[in-house]
């Protein structure tokens, strides 16, 4: 999932409202999410064969399905691209609400899994022995599929954050690689003063970036126990990030170039934007979409607040089995192969994915890669180290898709007006509390 399709596309208020209402309504009904099978059922299902449907937009999906069908010729996997992230989620929720039309297996990003889990739409795969696979995955991605002890999927990729920086620009202006956010702000000031057309980075207000940055700062603003939700976007981690990032927002030190736009790619190519704080899937994006900057970019650990190595996850997802599936054991067997079999992982990595599997993260071959684009740097050494420094305990809201959709009208306004991000976070919190209570959640703040 290292392509630009990973970005969290803003939803229309109407479509998200429908999604939130449906999820809250389903959640209030309760019910078991267990598949009711055993680990032995997986092999039996593969031996028997059958047909399942898989929804995915990943670049590797077609090749992975072909490899699976070659290994298990009795199984027919019908691959459907139902749209990218929220386009797929809307169709998925419509099928869930209708009671038919959902796939057997679906790709779902980590931030959206809690919504579908809460609505009792996903199979708890623990009975199939999936809980025993925990050690095969890095901690951040695993925590996103393990919700209250129920295993709702397997991680496919991960996005531990690092700092991608234009070394050519840094060298030109005598800027040292920052290791703390104080140094990062100082670098932003030095660069922009030397050339007002250049910026340390761009940020017009992105919900996924903000939650990841709060995560890195030690914040835990969202907790949920079923439909009981607590929101505190004024906790210490949230304030630590906002107070630091305010220095860039209020100092006009951020480019206002929208991410993933043609202008953004151009700015990454000509040095106008000098760093990106983002997930480990970014190398593939730069190599494919900004080829003119080959040799200019390098990778370093994320700046921190006190020098202690810590980062967060940004982006990524896995696959889930839908309760509508008429062959849950076969769907679970396919999912297990998809995200744990070495042949499948090999195909995924060849497409530019960054793994969530510890065996691949620790592979000498993977660590030794020295892409020409990054000047021969062994970038995976930096990125794998980052995966080991992700704090555990992070949670998304059980209506995070809706939360992301109103970010531009809340925190985004602070970016637009160059005002205090803390005020924007408070407005976001107030609206999320009101919305959650309206939809049947019990929300505290």
Helices and strands as residue ranges (DSSP letters): G 4-6, H 13-27, H 39-48, E 50-55, H 61-71, E 75-80, H 86-98, E 105-109, H 110-118, G 125-128, G 130-136, H 139-145, E 146-147, E 150-151, E 154-155, E 162-166, H 167-172, H 181-194, E 201-202, H 207-216, E 222-225, E 228-231, H 236-249, E 254-255, H 262-270, E 275-278, H 282-289, G 291-293, E 297-300, E 317-321, H 328-340, H 342-350, H 358-361, H 364-367, G 372-374, H 379-387, H 400-405, H 411-417, H 421-438, E 442-444
